[in-house]
Amino acid sequence: MIERLLSPLWFKKVRGEFSLTALAYNIKRAITLVGVPGLIKAVRA
């Protein structure tokens, strides 16, 4: 168990999963703040 937790591959998987979670959270916040049309406009700009 300890070896698995300390392996570099495990850290990469967790980092990727956390990055996706953070991205989803930030997109949800942006939609709440500016709405979908405002977000689309900002992405296209």
NUTORMAR-724620 format. One record per residue: chain; x, y, z of N, C-alpha, C, CB in turn. Coordinates in Angstrom, 3 decimals, always signed. Glycine has a CB too. Layout:
N
<unit: A | n_x: X | n_y: Y | n_z: Z | ca_x: X | ca_y: Y | ca_z: Z | c_x: X | c_y: Y | c_z: Z | cb_x: X | cb_y: Y | cb_z: Z>;
...
This chain:
45
<unit: A | n_x: +0.823 | n_y: -1.194 | n_z: +0.000 | ca_x: +0.000 | ca_y: +0.000 | ca_z: +0.000 | c_x: +0.870 | c_y: +1.262 | c_z: +0.000 | cb_x: -0.938 | cb_y: -0.004 | cb_z: +1.210>;
<unit: A | n_x: +1.865 | n_y: +1.291 | n_z: +0.867 | ca_x: +2.742 | ca_y: +2.463 | ca_z: +0.947 | c_x: +3.489 | c_y: +2.669 | c_z: -0.368 | cb_x: +3.744 | cb_y: +2.310 | cb_z: +2.108>;
<unit: A | n_x: +3.953 | n_y: +1.577 | n_z: -0.976 | ca_x: +4.690 | ca_y: +1.692 | ca_z: -2.239 | c_x: +3.801 | c_y: +2.318 | c_z: -3.311 | cb_x: +5.201 | cb_y: +0.306 | cb_z: -2.705>;
<unit: A | n_x: +2.529 | n_y: +1.939 | n_z: -3.332 | ca_x: +1.613 | ca_y: +2.474 | ca_z: -4.331 | c_x: +1.407 | c_y: +3.975 | c_z: -4.113 | cb_x: +0.263 | cb_y: +1.730 | cb_z: -4.279>;
<unit: A | n_x: +1.289 | n_y: +4.378 | n_z: -2.871 | ca_x: +1.072 | ca_y: +5.789 | ca_z: -2.581 | c_x: +2.284 | c_y: +6.647 | c_z: -2.917 | cb_x: +0.716 | cb_y: +5.965 | cb_z: -1.131>;
<unit: A | n_x: +3.459 | n_y: +6.055 | n_z: -2.862 | ca_x: +4.678 | ca_y: +6.817 | ca_z: -3.110 | c_x: +5.149 | c_y: +6.741 | c_z: -4.555 | cb_x: +5.769 | cb_y: +6.333 | cb_z: -2.205>;
<unit: A | n_x: +4.481 | n_y: +5.975 | n_z: -5.389 | ca_x: +4.948 | ca_y: +5.840 | ca_z: -6.769 | c_x: +4.642 | c_y: +7.107 | c_z: -7.569 | cb_x: +4.296 | cb_y: +4.616 | cb_z: -7.442>;
<unit: A | n_x: +5.530 | n_y: +7.512 | n_z: -8.456 | ca_x: +5.314 | ca_y: +8.714 | ca_z: -9.269 | c_x: +4.084 | c_y: +8.612 | c_z: -10.163 | cb_x: +6.530 | cb_y: +8.982 | cb_z: -10.121>;
<unit: A | n_x: +3.783 | n_y: +7.416 | n_z: -10.658 | ca_x: +2.620 | ca_y: +7.249 | ca_z: -11.524 | c_x: +1.342 | c_y: +7.582 | c_z: -10.781 | cb_x: +2.555 | cb_y: +5.826 | cb_z: -12.068>;
<unit: A | n_x: +1.253 | n_y: +7.175 | n_z: -9.533 | ca_x: +0.064 | ca_y: +7.466 | ca_z: -8.735 | c_x: -0.111 | c_y: +8.965 | c_z: -8.575 | cb_x: +0.154 | cb_y: +6.791 | cb_z: -7.360>;
<unit: A | n_x: +1.002 | n_y: +9.689 | n_z: -8.330 | ca_x: +0.914 | ca_y: +11.140 | ca_z: -8.182 | c_x: +0.435 | c_y: +11.791 | c_z: -9.474 | cb_x: +2.272 | cb_y: +11.720 | cb_z: -7.771>;
<unit: A | n_x: +0.883 | n_y: +11.291 | n_z: -10.616 | ca_x: +0.455 | ca_y: +11.855 | ca_z: -11.896 | c_x: -1.035 | c_y: +11.661 | c_z: -12.097 | cb_x: +1.227 | cb_y: +11.218 | cb_z: -13.051>;
<unit: A | n_x: -1.554 | n_y: +10.489 | n_z: -11.758 | ca_x: -2.985 | ca_y: +10.230 | ca_z: -11.913 | c_x: -3.800 | c_y: +11.135 | c_z: -11.000 | cb_x: -3.301 | cb_y: +8.760 | cb_z: -11.618>;
<unit: A | n_x: -3.358 | n_y: +11.281 | n_z: -9.763 | ca_x: -4.079 | ca_y: +12.131 | ca_z: -8.816 | c_x: -4.015 | c_y: +13.587 | c_z: -9.259 | cb_x: -3.499 | cb_y: +11.976 | cb_z: -7.396>;
<unit: A | n_x: -2.863 | n_y: +14.023 | n_z: -9.739 | ca_x: -2.721 | ca_y: +15.410 | ca_z: -10.191 | c_x: -3.658 | c_y: +15.677 | c_z: -11.366 | cb_x: -1.254 | cb_y: +15.710 | cb_z: -10.591>;
<unit: A | n_x: -3.746 | n_y: +14.742 | n_z: -12.301 | ca_x: -4.641 | ca_y: +14.912 | ca_z: -13.437 | c_x: -6.090 | c_y: +14.949 | c_z: -13.014 | cb_x: -4.433 | cb_y: +13.808 | cb_z: -14.434>;
<unit: A | n_x: -6.454 | n_y: +14.078 | n_z: -12.097 | ca_x: -7.833 | ca_y: +14.043 | ca_z: -11.598 | c_x: -8.162 | c_y: +15.337 | c_z: -10.865 | cb_x: -8.046 | cb_y: +12.830 | cb_z: -10.664>;
<unit: A | n_x: -7.225 | n_y: +15.817 | n_z: -10.050 | ca_x: -7.457 | ca_y: +17.066 | ca_z: -9.333 | c_x: -7.570 | c_y: +18.241 | c_z: -10.301 | cb_x: -6.330 | cb_y: +17.318 | cb_z: -8.325>;
<unit: A | n_x: -6.764 | n_y: +18.245 | n_z: -11.357 | ca_x: -6.821 | ca_y: +19.327 | ca_z: -12.343 | c_x: -8.181 | c_y: +19.376 | c_z: -13.022 | cb_x: -5.719 | cb_y: +19.156 | cb_z: -13.390>;
<unit: A | n_x: -8.723 | n_y: +18.217 | n_z: -13.365 | ca_x: -10.050 | ca_y: +18.185 | ca_z: -13.978 | c_x: -11.120 | c_y: +18.665 | c_z: -13.015 | cb_x: -10.378 | cb_y: +16.780 | cb_z: -14.455>;
<unit: A | n_x: -11.001 | n_y: +18.297 | n_z: -11.754 | ca_x: -11.956 | ca_y: +18.741 | ca_z: -10.751 | c_x: -11.890 | c_y: +20.257 | c_z: -10.586 | cb_x: -11.691 | cb_y: +18.044 | cb_z: -9.409>;
<unit: A | n_x: -10.684 | n_y: +20.809 | n_z: -10.534 | ca_x: -10.511 | ca_y: +22.257 | ca_z: -10.395 | c_x: -11.055 | c_y: +22.988 | c_z: -11.626 | cb_x: -9.020 | cb_y: +22.605 | cb_z: -10.183>;
<unit: A | n_x: -10.828 | n_y: +22.434 | n_z: -12.810 | ca_x: -11.337 | ca_y: +23.054 | ca_z: -14.035 | c_x: -12.859 | c_y: +23.082 | c_z: -14.034 | cb_x: -10.824 | cb_y: +22.305 | cb_z: -15.272>;
<unit: A | n_x: -13.486 | n_y: +21.971 | n_z: -13.665 | ca_x: -14.945 | ca_y: +21.918 | ca_z: -13.618 | c_x: -15.492 | c_y: +22.925 | c_z: -12.609 | cb_x: -15.419 | cb_y: +20.500 | cb_z: -13.264>;
<unit: A | n_x: -14.851 | n_y: +23.034 | n_z: -11.459 | ca_x: -15.279 | ca_y: +23.995 | ca_z: -10.437 | c_x: -15.174 | c_y: +25.424 | c_z: -10.955 | cb_x: -14.437 | cb_y: +23.834 | cb_z: -9.162>;
<unit: A | n_x: -14.067 | n_y: +25.742 | n_z: -11.623 | ca_x: -13.866 | ca_y: +27.101 | ca_z: -12.125 | c_x: -14.841 | c_y: +27.446 | c_z: -13.243 | cb_x: -12.440 | cb_y: +27.271 | cb_z: -12.617>;
<unit: A | n_x: -15.142 | n_y: +26.483 | n_z: -14.113 | ca_x: -16.128 | ca_y: +26.729 | ca_z: -15.172 | c_x: -17.500 | c_y: +26.964 | c_z: -14.564 | cb_x: -16.178 | cb_y: +25.546 | cb_z: -16.164>;
<unit: A | n_x: -17.849 | n_y: +26.179 | n_z: -13.549 | ca_x: -19.132 | ca_y: +26.351 | ca_z: -12.880 | c_x: -19.225 | c_y: +27.737 | c_z: -12.242 | cb_x: -19.335 | cb_y: +25.257 | cb_z: -11.818>;
<unit: A | n_x: -18.147 | n_y: +28.196 | n_z: -11.617 | ca_x: -18.125 | ca_y: +29.538 | ca_z: -11.026 | c_x: -18.263 | c_y: +30.615 | c_z: -12.088 | cb_x: -16.836 | cb_y: +29.753 | cb_z: -10.238>;
<unit: A | n_x: -17.576 | n_y: +30.438 | n_z: -13.215 | ca_x: -17.647 | ca_y: +31.433 | ca_z: -14.291 | c_x: -19.059 | c_y: +31.515 | c_z: -14.853 | cb_x: -16.650 | cb_y: +31.092 | cb_z: -15.412>;
<unit: A | n_x: -19.717 | n_y: +30.381 | n_z: -15.003 | ca_x: -21.104 | ca_y: +30.379 | ca_z: -15.496 | c_x: -22.008 | c_y: +31.100 | c_z: -14.506 | cb_x: -21.608 | cb_y: +28.928 | cb_z: -15.728>;
<unit: A | n_x: -21.774 | n_y: +30.884 | n_z: -13.222 | ca_x: -22.580 | ca_y: +31.553 | ca_z: -12.207 | c_x: -22.367 | c_y: +33.063 | c_z: -12.242 | cb_x: -22.246 | cb_y: +31.007 | cb_z: -10.818>;
<unit: A | n_x: -21.124 | n_y: +33.488 | n_z: -12.452 | ca_x: -20.813 | ca_y: +34.918 | ca_z: -12.416 | c_x: -21.249 | c_y: +35.664 | c_z: -13.670 | cb_x: -19.340 | cb_y: +35.109 | cb_z: -12.216>;
<unit: A | n_x: -20.949 | n_y: +35.126 | n_z: -14.844 | ca_x: -21.202 | ca_y: +35.872 | ca_z: -16.086 | c_x: -22.249 | c_y: +35.238 | c_z: -16.974 | cb_x: -19.934 | cb_y: +36.011 | cb_z: -16.861>;
<unit: A | n_x: -22.687 | n_y: +34.035 | n_z: -16.660 | ca_x: -23.674 | ca_y: +33.358 | ca_z: -17.486 | c_x: -23.029 | c_y: +32.680 | c_z: -18.684 | cb_x: -24.729 | cb_y: +34.339 | cb_z: -17.953>;
<unit: A | n_x: -23.789 | n_y: +31.814 | n_z: -19.318 | ca_x: -23.272 | ca_y: +31.061 | ca_z: -20.461 | c_x: -22.950 | c_y: +31.981 | c_z: -21.642 | cb_x: -24.284 | cb_y: +29.995 | cb_z: -20.891>;
<unit: A | n_x: -23.852 | n_y: +32.906 | n_z: -22.030 | ca_x: -23.501 | ca_y: +33.781 | ca_z: -23.167 | c_x: -22.244 | c_y: +34.617 | c_z: -22.912 | cb_x: -24.666 | cb_y: +34.710 | cb_z: -23.481>;
<unit: A | n_x: -22.092 | n_y: +35.129 | n_z: -21.689 | ca_x: -20.904 | ca_y: +35.922 | ca_z: -21.370 | c_x: -19.641 | c_y: +35.091 | c_z: -21.400 | cb_x: -21.053 | cb_y: +36.566 | cb_z: -20.013>;
<unit: A | n_x: -19.741 | n_y: +33.843 | n_z: -20.945 | ca_x: -18.584 | ca_y: +32.956 | ca_z: -20.963 | c_x: -18.183 | c_y: +32.613 | c_z: -22.396 | cb_x: -18.880 | cb_y: +31.676 | cb_z: -20.174>;
<unit: A | n_x: -19.158 | n_y: +32.341 | n_z: -23.232 | ca_x: -18.871 | ca_y: +32.030 | ca_z: -24.651 | c_x: -18.226 | c_y: +33.233 | c_z: -25.327 | cb_x: -20.175 | cb_y: +31.624 | cb_z: -25.410>;
<unit: A | n_x: -18.738 | n_y: +34.428 | n_z: -25.027 | ca_x: -18.175 | ca_y: +35.638 | ca_z: -25.604 | c_x: -16.730 | c_y: +35.840 | c_z: -25.166 | cb_x: -19.014 | cb_y: +36.845 | cb_z: -25.215>;
<unit: A | n_x: -16.456 | n_y: +35.578 | n_z: -23.897 | ca_x: -15.100 | ca_y: +35.746 | ca_z: -23.365 | c_x: -14.134 | c_y: +34.725 | c_z: -23.973 | cb_x: -15.110 | cb_y: +35.613 | cb_z: -21.833>;
<unit: A | n_x: -14.602 | n_y: +33.506 | n_z: -24.198 | ca_x: -13.737 | ca_y: +32.475 | ca_z: -24.779 | c_x: -13.414 | c_y: +32.803 | c_z: -26.229 | cb_x: -14.404 | cb_y: +31.091 | cb_z: -24.686>;
<unit: A | n_x: -14.380 | n_y: +33.335 | n_z: -26.945 | ca_x: -14.146 | ca_y: +33.654 | ca_z: -28.351 | c_x: -13.283 | c_y: +34.879 | c_z: -28.544 | cb_x: -15.447 | cb_y: +33.854 | cb_z: -29.053>;
<unit: A | n_x: -13.217 | n_y: +35.744 | n_z: -27.546 | ca_x: -12.448 | ca_y: +36.998 | ca_z: -27.668 | c_x: -10.963 | c_y: +36.743 | c_z: -27.599 | cb_x: -12.847 | cb_y: +37.985 | cb_z: -26.576>;
